[in-house]
Amino acid sequence: MVQRPLVLLATIFAGLLIVLSFALVLMPDMVATLGMVSGVVVILAIVVLLVMFIRLRKV
């Protein structure tokens, strides 16, 4: 079974991405900065999801 902390991390990263997407709409003059932050959050979310996938395959 997937451990609870990984699911919590994936949920937090999804929430951050939703907030960042609203921030991009509200502050169009900061697109470059918010885009870089969103990119980092996306990479971290993908890593967490891959770890979850690998742990599920071993079970």
PyMOL commands that set and color helices and strands:
alter all, ss='L'
color gray80, all
select helices_A, chain A and resi 4-26+28-58
alter helices_A, ss='H'
color red, helices_A
deselect
rebuild
show_as cartoon
